[in-house]
């Protein structure tokens, strides 16, 4: 199994020049920083204890921000390294005012690249997030006797079936973690079935509130006069569903504006062409134009802006749920008291949506017709601030549990 895995990694390395050129062209790679993925490091490692957090993308990074801020308060921790795999997550990182923390892209899982990375950064302790399980890196960390834990671990039913099919190899790899903290009870049971013992359920980090010092207030007078429908983290086809919905709604709601925040902003031009065909007037956020009163769609084409727009929205739809992408994290929108709408495909956050539906804090829709009917009724509903405060308390408790446990295990 490891031989096949290592062979595939070498194939990726051989093809990497072509892959990188393609990704730069598609604006999915930083042309000045892609070399970090080969462990060519320009940033220096300062003296003292270094804690390394690794997460894949935006959602995982945001979930560990409160933990990073807590670890920055510990005087014995001199430096915190955060690695991620995506361009979008690196841009979100830049919006936070960390004092001890720096960002690098995660290196390819090749033994020579990994050794160079670890020789340079010499982490004292390592914290991986969710489903980031890299065989070569984890094995090398274990060989060097560097403590490594997996926090907010997530395993879907589909992933469990794959792991179970290779359970002897999988168990030997997963046992290299000093501890695994599953984010929900379903994941806890899956790890148990794989034969793991060093498990502890501490709650889902994504319930924790975080404060971004650079979050901007939307002060535009245009929005104060409007009823705002926000479709966030949308995927292909979902933008058109909401364009059509806007056309139907604006006859009933004359002051309606629809905000579209695509999951991947490199698709903005494609979305703009679709809006043009439907003769909908739109403004791109990055152009900073004065918004005319008859604007239909406000198209957000920059990363890290969702939180600001949730504050001014009456209804927020979470994308990736009307198409089979598994949905996006709804908790950030909930913290601002938004009425939340989502489709049937929420398997990425099954436990979260299950709880929200139970507490009547979200509405599930099946297809565009159901969306049109149910979303319209939500414009009349007020936000439930009492339950929002309740979830904030839950988040603070989860943060405290995770921080205290990590201190015991790795420090």
C-alpha positions in Angstrom: 0.0 0.0 0.0 2.8 2.5 0.9 4.7 1.5 -2.2 1.7 2.4 -4.4 1.1 5.6 -2.5 4.8 6.7 -2.8 4.8 5.9 -6.5 1.7 8.2 -7.0 3.4 11.0 -5.1 6.4 10.7 -7.4 4.1 10.9 -10.4 2.6 14.1 -9.0 6.1 15.6 -8.5 7.1 14.7 -12.1 4.0 16.3 -13.5 4.0 19.2 -11.0 5.5 21.9 -13.4 2.5 21.3 -15.7 0.1 21.1 -12.8 1.4 24.3 -11.3 1.3 26.3 -14.6 -2.3 25.2 -15.1 -3.3 26.1 -11.5 -1.6 29.5 -11.8 -3.5 30.1 -15.0 -6.7 29.2 -13.2 -5.7 31.5 -10.3 -5.7 28.6 -7.9 -2.0 28.9 -7.1 0.2 31.8 -5.8 2.9 32.3 -8.5 5.3 33.7 -5.9 4.8 31.1 -3.3 4.1 27.7 -5.0 7.8 26.7 -4.2 6.7 26.4 -0.5 5.0 23.2 -1.5 8.4 21.8 -2.4 9.7 23.0 1.0 11.8 25.8 -0.5 11.6 28.1 2.5 12.3 31.8 2.5 11.0 32.5 6.0 13.3 31.8 8.9 12.6 29.7 12.0 13.1 31.8 15.1 14.5 30.2 18.3 12.3 28.6 20.9 9.3 26.3 21.1 7.3 26.2 17.8 3.8 24.7 17.5 2.7 23.7 14.1 -1.0 23.6 13.0 -2.0 22.1 9.7 -5.4 22.4 8.1 -6.6 22.0 4.5 -8.7 25.0 3.6 -10.7 28.0 4.7 -13.3 26.3 6.9 -10.7 24.3 8.8 -8.4 27.3 9.3 -11.2 29.4 10.7 -12.1 26.7 13.1 -8.7 26.8 14.7 -8.3 30.6 14.8 -9.6 30.7 18.5 -7.1 28.0 19.5 -4.2 29.8 17.8 -5.1 33.0 19.7 -5.1 31.1 23.0 -1.7 29.5 22.3 -0.3 32.9 21.4 -0.9 33.9 25.0 1.5 31.2 26.3 4.9 32.8 26.9 6.8 29.5 26.4 5.4 29.3 22.8 7.7 31.5 20.8 6.3 30.8 17.3 3.2 29.2 15.7 3.4 27.9 12.2 0.1 27.4 10.2 0.2 25.4 7.0 -2.7 25.1 4.5 -3.1 23.7 1.1 -5.3 26.2 -0.8 -4.8 29.8 -2.1 -8.0 31.0 -0.6 -7.0 29.9 3.0 -3.7 31.8 2.6 -5.6 35.0 1.7 -7.9 34.6 4.7 -4.9 34.1 7.0 -3.6 37.6 5.9 -6.8 39.2 7.3 -5.9 38.2 10.9 -3.6 40.2 13.2 -1.6 37.3 14.7 1.4 38.2 16.8 3.5 35.0 16.8 1.9 33.1 13.9 3.1 32.8 10.3 1.8 30.9 7.2 3.3 28.5 4.8 1.8 26.2 2.2 1.8 22.5 3.1 4.6 20.5 1.4 4.1 17.6 -0.9 4.1 14.2 0.9 7.4 13.0 -0.4 10.1 11.8 2.1 12.9 14.1 0.8 10.6 17.2 0.7 9.2 16.3 4.2 12.6 15.9 5.7 13.7 19.2 4.4 10.6 20.8 5.7 11.0 19.3 9.2 14.7 20.0 9.3 14.0 23.7 8.6 11.0 24.3 11.0 11.8 21.7 13.7 8.3 21.8 15.3 8.0 21.0 19.0 4.5 19.7 18.6 2.1 19.2 15.7 -1.7 19.6 15.5 -3.4 18.3 12.3 -7.1 19.2 11.7 -10.1 17.2 10.6 -9.2 14.7 7.9 -5.6 15.8 7.1 -3.8 12.4 7.4 -0.6 12.3 5.3 1.2 8.9 5.6 4.8 10.1 4.9 4.6 13.1 7.1 3.0 11.3 10.1 5.5 8.4 9.9 8.4 10.8 9.8 7.1 12.8 12.8 6.7 9.6 14.7 10.2 8.5 13.8 11.5 11.8 15.1 9.4 11.4 18.3 7.5 14.6 17.7 4.1 14.6 19.3 1.3 14.9 16.9 -2.5 15.0 17.5 -5.6 15.1 15.2 -8.2 17.6 16.3 -11.8 18.1 15.2 -11.3 14.8 13.3 -14.0 14.1 10.8 -14.8 10.8 9.0 -17.8 10.3 6.8 -19.6 7.0 6.2 -18.0 6.8 2.8 -14.5 7.6 4.2 -15.0 4.9 6.9 -15.8 2.3 4.3 -12.5 3.1 2.5 -10.5 3.1 5.7 -12.1 -0.2 6.7 -11.2 -1.8 3.4 -7.5 -1.1 4.3 -8.0 -1.3 8.0 -4.7 -3.0 8.9 -2.7 -0.3 7.0 -5.1 2.4 8.2 -4.9 1.4 11.8 -1.1 1.2 11.8 -1.1 4.8 10.4 -3.7 6.3 12.7 -2.1 4.8 15.8 0.9 7.0 15.1 -1.2 10.0 16.4 -0.7 10.5 20.1 -4.4 11.4 20.4 -7.4 11.9 18.1 -10.3 14.2 19.0 -13.3 13.4 16.9 -15.7 16.4 16.1 -18.9 14.3 16.5 -20.0 11.0 18.0 -20.4 9.4 14.5 -16.7 9.9 13.8 -15.8 8.7 17.3 -17.6 5.4 16.6 -15.9 5.0 13.2 -12.5 5.4 14.8 -13.5 2.9 17.5 -14.5 0.4 14.8 -11.0 0.8 13.3 -9.6 -0.4 16.6 -8.3 2.9 17.9 -8.1 3.6 21.6 -6.6 7.1 22.1 -9.8 9.0 21.4 -11.7 11.7 23.2 -14.8 13.6 22.2 -14.5 17.3 22.9 -17.1 18.8 20.6 -16.9 20.5 17.2 -14.5 23.4 16.9 -16.7 25.0 14.3 -19.2 26.0 17.0 -16.6 28.4 18.5 -17.0 32.1 17.7 -13.9 34.0 16.6 -13.2 37.7 16.2 -11.4 39.0 13.1 -9.8 42.3 13.8 -10.1 43.3 10.1 -13.7 42.5 9.6 -15.3 45.4 7.8 -18.7 46.9 8.5 -20.8 47.3 5.4 -21.6 51.0 5.7 -23.1 51.5 2.2 -26.5 53.3 2.5 -27.8 51.3 -0.4 -28.1 48.1 1.7 -29.9 49.9 4.6 -32.9 50.5 2.3 -33.0 47.0 1.0 -34.3 43.5 1.9 -31.2 41.3 1.5 -31.1 37.7 0.3 -27.6 36.3 0.5 -26.5 33.1 -1.2 -23.0 32.2 0.1 -20.3 29.7 -0.8 -22.3 28.9 -4.0 -21.2 26.3 -6.5 -21.9 25.9 -10.2 -25.6 26.0 -11.1 -26.6 27.5 -7.7 -25.9 31.0 -8.8 -28.4 30.6 -11.7 -31.0 29.2 -9.3 -30.7 32.4 -7.2 -30.7 34.6 -10.3 -34.0 33.1 -11.3 -35.3 33.3 -7.7 -34.5 37.0 -7.7 -36.4 37.6 -10.9 -39.5 36.0 -9.4 -39.1 37.7 -6.0 -38.5 41.2 -7.1 -42.1 41.4 -8.4 -43.3 40.9 -4.8 -40.4 42.6 -3.0 -39.5 45.8 -4.9 -36.6 46.7 -2.6 -34.9 43.2 -2.9 -31.2 42.8 -3.5 -29.5 39.4 -3.9 -25.9 39.0 -2.7 -24.0 36.2 -4.4 -20.7 35.0 -2.8 -19.3 32.2 -4.9 -17.2 29.5 -3.2 -14.5 29.9 -5.9 -14.1 33.6 -7.0 -12.3 32.6 -10.2 -15.8 31.7 -11.5 -16.9 35.4 -11.2 -16.7 36.1 -14.9 -18.7 33.0 -15.7 -21.4 34.1 -13.2 -21.3 37.7 -14.7 -22.0 36.3 -18.2 -25.0 34.4 -16.8 -26.4 37.5 -15.1 -25.9 39.5 -18.3 -27.9 36.9 -20.3 -30.8 37.2 -17.8 -30.6 41.0 -18.1 -30.0 41.4 -14.3 -28.1 44.5 -13.2 -25.1 43.6 -11.0 -22.1 45.2 -9.3 -18.9 43.5 -8.5 -17.6 44.2 -5.0 -14.0 44.6 -6.0 -14.9 47.4 -8.5 -16.0 49.6 -5.6 -18.6 51.3 -7.8 -21.5 53.4 -6.5 -24.4 51.0 -6.4 -27.4 52.3 -8.4 -30.8 51.9 -6.8 -32.0 49.4 -9.5 -29.1 47.0 -8.8 -30.4 43.4 -8.7 -27.3 41.4 -7.8 -24.3 42.3 -5.7 -21.5 39.9 -6.7 -18.8 39.4 -4.0 -15.5 38.6 -5.8 -13.0 38.6 -2.9 -12.2 36.2 -0.1 -13.0 36.6 3.5 -16.0 39.0 3.1 -18.9 36.6 4.0 -19.0 37.6 7.6 -19.5 41.3 6.8 -22.4 40.5 4.5 -24.1 38.1 6.9 -24.5 41.1 9.2 -26.8 42.9 6.8 -28.7 39.9 5.4 -32.3 38.9 6.2 -31.8 35.4 4.8 -28.6 33.4 4.1 -28.5 30.3 1.8 -25.5 28.0 2.3 -24.2 26.8 -1.0 -23.0 23.3 -2.0 -26.3 21.9 -0.7 -28.6 22.3 -3.7 -25.9 20.5 -5.7 -24.2 17.4 -4.4 -21.2 19.1 -2.8 -22.1 18.4 0.9 -22.9 21.9 2.0 -21.0 24.6 3.8 -20.6 25.5 7.5 -23.8 27.4 8.5 -22.6 28.4 12.0 -21.0 31.7 11.1 -24.3 33.0 9.5 -26.2 31.7 12.6 -24.0 33.9 14.9 -25.4 37.0 13.2 -29.0 35.9 13.6 -29.6 35.1 10.0 -32.5 32.9 8.8 -30.6 30.0 7.3 -31.7 28.0 4.2 -30.0 24.9 2.8 -30.6 22.1 0.4 -30.7 18.4 0.9 -27.0 17.8 0.4 -25.5 18.6 3.8 -23.4 15.5 4.4 -20.2 17.5 5.1 -21.9 18.9 8.2 -24.5 16.3 9.0 -24.4 16.7 12.8 -24.5 20.5 12.6 -27.5 20.7 10.3 -29.3 18.0 12.2 -29.0 20.0 15.4 -30.0 23.3 13.6 -33.1 21.6 12.2 -34.0 20.2 15.6 -33.7 23.7 17.1 -35.7 25.2 14.2 -32.7 27.4 13.3 -32.5 26.4 9.7 -34.9 25.4 6.8 -34.2 22.5 4.5 -35.4 22.9 0.9 -35.6 20.3 -1.9 -35.1 22.0 -5.3 -35.8 25.4 -6.7 -39.6 25.3 -6.3 -39.4 24.4 -2.6 -36.8 27.1 -2.2 -39.0 29.7 -3.7 -41.9 28.8 -1.4 -40.1 28.4 1.9 -37.5 31.2 1.5 -40.2 33.8 0.9 -41.9 33.0 4.2 -38.7 33.6 6.0 -38.5 37.3 5.1 -41.2 37.9 7.8 -39.4 36.0 10.5 -37.2 37.7 13.1 -33.8 36.4 14.3 -33.7 34.3 17.5 -31.0 36.1 19.6 -31.7 33.9 22.7 -30.6 30.7 20.9 -27.7 32.5 19.3 -26.4 33.3 22.8 -26.9 29.7 23.7 -24.7 28.5 20.9 -22.0 31.1 21.8 -21.9 29.6 25.3 -21.6 26.1 23.8 -18.7 27.3 21.6 -16.8 28.8 24.5 -17.1 25.6 26.4 -15.8 23.6 23.4 -12.9 26.0 23.1 -12.0 25.6 26.7 -12.1 21.8 26.5 -9.9 21.6 23.4 -7.4 24.1 24.7 -7.0 22.5 28.1 -6.7 19.0 26.6 -4.1 20.1 24.0 -2.0 21.8 26.7 -2.0 18.5 28.6 -1.1 16.4 25.7 1.5 18.4 23.8 3.0 20.9 26.3 
